[in-house]
C-alpha cells in the first residue's frame, strides 16, 4: 500500500491509500477518486514533504508505532464493515440497481461507483451507503 497527499481544484488536501502508483493513475483516469470535502473528481497529487526524523528522535519512533496501530485498527474496522459483503467491482451500480428492481436477489455488496452513478442510484431510491473507502479489491497485492 502507498499513501498520497491529494488535492482537488478547490485546494482541499486529503490523503488516500492505493495498492500502487499505477492503481492511483487508473482510478484518477476513471474519475474514481473523490474529494471528501467537495466531491470534486479532478484530483492531482499534492506536494508531500518527506518524513525525516532527527537523529536519535525517539518521538518519531513512537509516532510511527502509533500510526501503524491506527492503520491496523482501520483495516480491522473495514474488514468488519465489509464482512459478509461481496466485492463486485465496477459492476456495483448495475448490481445495486438490479437488486432494487427485484431482478436480482438482494445481498450485501461493495464495489466502485463514480460520484455521478452514486447520486443517480440515490435519486432513484436505491438504498446504499456511499463512503469513499480505501478498499483494496480482492486479489490485489498489498
Residue frames relative to the residue before (quaternion, step in Angstrom):
aa qw qx qy qz dx dy dz
X 1.0000 0.0000 0.0000 0.0000 0.00 0.00 0.00
X 0.0984 -0.7719 0.6268 0.0399 3.53 -1.17 0.69
X 0.2317 -0.7689 0.5815 0.1303 3.58 -1.02 0.79
X 0.0981 -0.7781 0.6191 0.0414 3.53 -1.04 0.86
X 0.3571 -0.6349 0.6261 0.2784 3.53 -1.24 0.53
X 0.0992 -0.8080 0.5806 0.0137 3.57 -0.75 1.07
X 0.1540 -0.7803 0.6029 0.0630 3.54 -1.25 0.50
X 0.2784 -0.7473 0.5793 0.1684 3.57 -1.01 0.85
X 0.7123 -0.4311 0.3249 0.4486 3.59 -1.30 0.01
X 0.6615 0.5014 -0.2998 0.4703 3.59 1.19 -0.53
X 0.4970 -0.6914 0.3879 0.3527 3.58 1.33 0.25
X 0.3904 0.6714 -0.5246 0.3486 3.60 1.11 0.60
X 0.1780 -0.7805 0.5937 0.0816 3.57 -0.84 0.99
X 0.1017 0.7831 -0.6043 0.1064 3.57 -0.92 0.95
X 0.4432 -0.6781 0.5209 0.2691 3.56 -1.30 0.36
X 0.0214 0.7678 -0.6403 -0.0130 3.55 -1.23 0.51
X 0.3384 -0.7389 0.5577 0.1687 3.54 -1.16 0.75
X 0.0425 -0.7921 0.6089 -0.0097 3.55 -1.05 0.82
X 0.5808 -0.5798 0.4409 0.3635 3.55 -1.21 0.50
X 0.7874 -0.0941 0.0956 0.6017 3.60 1.11 -0.67
X 0.6681 -0.4599 0.3816 0.4433 3.56 -1.32 0.05
X 0.6185 0.5415 -0.3358 0.4598 3.57 1.09 -0.73
X 0.6329 0.5246 -0.3320 0.4627 3.60 0.99 -0.82
X 0.6197 0.5262 -0.3428 0.4707 3.60 1.01 -0.79
X 0.6791 0.4988 -0.2992 0.4478 3.60 0.80 -1.02
X 0.6547 0.5142 -0.3144 0.4562 3.60 0.94 -0.87
X 0.6895 0.4724 -0.2872 0.4680 3.60 0.87 -0.94
X 0.6203 0.5352 -0.3414 0.4607 3.58 1.06 -0.71
X 0.6535 0.5236 -0.3031 0.4548 3.58 0.92 -0.97
X 0.7197 0.4420 -0.2405 0.4783 3.58 1.00 -0.85
X 0.4747 -0.6941 0.4301 0.3285 3.61 1.26 -0.02
X 0.4432 0.7234 -0.4305 0.3081 3.58 1.18 0.51
X 0.6097 0.4992 -0.3692 0.4927 3.57 1.23 -0.03
X 0.0718 -0.8261 0.5576 -0.0375 3.53 -0.63 1.19
X 0.4562 -0.6506 0.5297 0.2967 3.56 -0.96 0.85
X 0.3837 -0.7509 0.4845 0.2328 3.63 -0.65 1.03
X 0.6425 0.5303 -0.3252 0.4474 3.58 1.24 -0.26
X 0.8415 0.1358 -0.0400 0.5214 3.60 0.80 -1.00
X 0.5160 -0.6735 0.4063 0.3391 3.63 1.23 -0.12
X 0.4033 0.7213 -0.4728 0.3059 3.61 1.25 0.08
X 0.2266 -0.7775 0.5718 0.1311 3.59 -1.06 0.74
X 0.5286 0.5711 -0.4349 0.4532 3.61 1.25 0.18
X 0.1037 0.8397 -0.5073 0.1637 3.53 0.23 1.38
X 0.0379 -0.7724 0.6338 0.0155 3.55 -1.11 0.75
X 0.5775 -0.5483 0.4545 0.3991 3.55 -1.26 0.31
X 0.3153 -0.7213 0.5866 0.1903 3.55 -1.05 0.85
X 0.6066 -0.5325 0.4306 0.4039 3.55 -1.22 0.40
X 0.1308 -0.7913 0.5953 0.0479 3.54 -0.91 0.95
X 0.3179 -0.7187 0.5834 0.2052 3.53 -0.99 0.83
X 0.4628 -0.6785 0.4779 0.3114 3.60 -0.85 0.83
X 0.3955 -0.6955 0.5460 0.2484 3.55 -1.09 0.72
X 0.0862 0.7943 -0.5882 0.1251 3.54 -0.16 1.32
X 0.2474 -0.7781 0.5626 0.1299 3.56 -0.51 1.20
X 0.5267 -0.6089 0.4867 0.3391 3.54 -1.13 0.67
X 0.6249 -0.5485 0.3949 0.3908 3.57 -1.12 0.63
X 0.8347 0.1478 -0.1344 0.5133 3.55 -0.85 1.02
X 0.4323 0.7126 -0.4542 0.3147 3.60 1.24 0.27
X 0.1975 -0.8063 0.5491 0.0966 3.58 -0.20 1.25
X 0.5446 0.6079 -0.4052 0.4119 3.61 1.16 -0.45
X 0.6143 0.5483 -0.3430 0.4520 3.59 1.04 -0.73
X 0.6393 0.5169 -0.3196 0.4711 3.59 1.02 -0.81
X 0.6490 0.5082 -0.3149 0.4705 3.59 0.97 -0.83
X 0.6574 0.5032 -0.3111 0.4666 3.57 0.95 -0.85
X 0.6275 0.5306 -0.3326 0.4627 3.58 1.04 -0.76
X 0.6613 0.4926 -0.3093 0.4736 3.59 0.91 -0.90
X 0.6488 0.5136 -0.3203 0.4611 3.59 0.96 -0.85
X 0.6475 0.5143 -0.3178 0.4640 3.60 0.94 -0.84
X 0.6482 0.5123 -0.3193 0.4642 3.59 0.97 -0.84
X 0.6390 0.5233 -0.3205 0.4637 3.57 1.01 -0.83
X 0.6532 0.5078 -0.3114 0.4675 3.59 0.92 -0.90
X 0.6646 0.4995 -0.3060 0.4639 3.60 0.93 -0.86
X 0.6307 0.5175 -0.3332 0.4727 3.60 1.02 -0.73
X 0.6495 0.5066 -0.3126 0.4730 3.58 0.99 -0.84
X 0.6348 0.5208 -0.3232 0.4704 3.59 1.01 -0.79
X 0.6520 0.5136 -0.3126 0.4619 3.58 0.93 -0.87
X 0.6576 0.4981 -0.3099 0.4726 3.60 0.98 -0.81
X 0.6449 0.5133 -0.3220 0.4658 3.59 0.97 -0.85
X 0.6485 0.5083 -0.3170 0.4696 3.57 0.98 -0.84
X 0.6440 0.5188 -0.3245 0.4592 3.59 0.95 -0.84
X 0.6515 0.4993 -0.3163 0.4757 3.60 0.99 -0.81
X 0.6613 0.5176 -0.3109 0.4450 3.59 0.94 -0.88
X 0.7519 0.3835 -0.2060 0.4952 3.58 1.05 -0.74
X 0.3922 0.7230 -0.4829 0.3003 3.61 1.28 0.01
X 0.8134 0.2167 -0.1869 0.5065 3.54 -0.88 0.94
X 0.6117 0.5208 -0.3447 0.4855 3.57 1.30 0.04
X 0.3272 -0.7590 0.5364 0.1708 3.56 -0.99 0.82
X 0.4211 -0.6835 0.5434 0.2453 3.58 -0.99 0.92
X 0.0339 -0.8129 0.5814 -0.0056 3.60 -0.73 1.07
X 0.4154 -0.7596 0.4329 0.2510 3.57 1.30 0.18
X 0.8465 -0.1274 0.1285 0.5007 3.55 -1.01 -0.95
X 0.5996 0.5856 -0.3552 0.4138 3.59 1.23 -0.36
X 0.3630 0.7787 -0.4656 0.2122 3.60 1.25 -0.08
X 0.6912 0.4715 -0.3286 0.4383 3.68 0.65 -0.91
X 0.6763 0.4901 -0.2992 0.4614 3.60 0.90 -0.91
X 0.6727 0.4960 -0.3037 0.4574 3.59 0.91 -0.88
X 0.6471 0.5112 -0.3215 0.4655 3.61 0.97 -0.85
X 0.6529 0.5097 -0.3080 0.4681 3.57 0.99 -0.85
X 0.6511 0.5159 -0.3141 0.4596 3.61 0.97 -0.85
X 0.6426 0.5062 -0.3234 0.4756 3.59 1.01 -0.78
X 0.6434 0.5303 -0.3141 0.4541 3.57 0.98 -0.88
X 0.7143 0.4454 -0.2467 0.4801 3.58 1.00 -0.83
X 0.5050 -0.6650 0.4188 0.3570 3.60 1.26 -0.11
X 0.4692 0.6813 -0.4371 0.3530 3.58 1.25 0.24
X 0.7576 0.1869 -0.1009 0.6173 3.55 1.28 -0.34
X 0.5457 -0.6196 0.4452 0.3466 3.57 -1.04 0.74
X 0.4617 -0.6931 0.4840 0.2686 3.57 -0.88 0.97
X 0.1688 0.7476 -0.6275 0.1374 3.54 -0.98 0.93
X 0.5891 -0.5833 0.4085 0.3820 3.60 -1.14 0.49
X 0.0413 0.7865 -0.6130 0.0624 3.56 -0.86 1.02
X 0.0482 -0.7598 0.6433 0.0810 3.54 -1.31 0.29
X 0.1533 0.7681 -0.6056 0.1404 3.52 -1.17 0.66
X 0.5978 -0.5589 0.4301 0.3812 3.52 -1.18 -0.56
X 0.0280 0.7584 -0.6503 0.0354 3.51 -1.21 0.72
X 0.4806 -0.6368 0.5088 0.3235 3.54 -1.06 0.70
X 0.6442 -0.5027 0.3805 0.4330 3.61 -1.16 0.33
X 0.6321 0.5335 -0.3321 0.4534 3.60 1.03 -0.75
X 0.6636 0.4948 -0.3045 0.4713 3.60 0.91 -0.91
X 0.6484 0.5171 -0.3232 0.4557 3.59 0.94 -0.86
X 0.6506 0.5074 -0.3173 0.4674 3.60 0.96 -0.85
X 0.6439 0.5189 -0.3246 0.4590 3.61 0.96 -0.82
X 0.6320 0.5251 -0.3370 0.4597 3.58 0.97 -0.80
X 0.6711 0.4872 -0.2947 0.4747 3.58 0.87 -0.95
X 0.6499 0.5233 -0.3139 0.4530 3.60 0.94 -0.88
X 0.6998 0.4502 -0.2545 0.4928 3.58 1.15 -0.66
X 0.5953 -0.6200 0.3418 0.3800 3.58 1.29 0.19
X 0.4343 0.6748 -0.4839 0.3491 3.59 1.21 0.25
X 0.3262 -0.7488 0.5466 0.1849 3.57 -0.75 1.08
X 0.2129 0.7669 -0.5826 0.1645 3.54 -0.76 1.06
X 0.3322 -0.6751 0.6107 0.2468 3.48 -1.34 0.29
X 0.0967 -0.8105 0.5775 0.0175 3.55 -0.50 1.19
X 0.1457 0.7797 -0.5897 0.1521 3.53 -0.34 1.28
X 0.3435 -0.7196 0.5523 0.2433 3.58 -0.80 0.88
X 0.0377 0.8158 -0.5708 0.0850 3.55 -0.10 1.33
X 0.4520 -0.6631 0.5095 0.3104 3.55 -1.11 0.53
X 0.0806 0.8296 -0.5439 0.0977 3.57 0.62 1.15
X 0.2354 -0.7339 0.6200 0.1471 3.53 -0.97 0.92
X 0.4299 -0.7140 0.4801 0.2738 3.62 -0.59 1.07
X 0.5995 -0.5631 0.4162 0.3877 3.59 -1.10 0.64
X 0.7825 0.3229 -0.2470 0.4717 3.55 -1.09 0.73
X 0.5669 0.5702 -0.3929 0.4462 3.59 1.26 -0.06
X 0.4144 -0.6979 0.5135 0.2786 3.57 -0.89 0.85
X 0.4321 -0.7064 0.5074 0.2383 3.54 -1.10 0.76
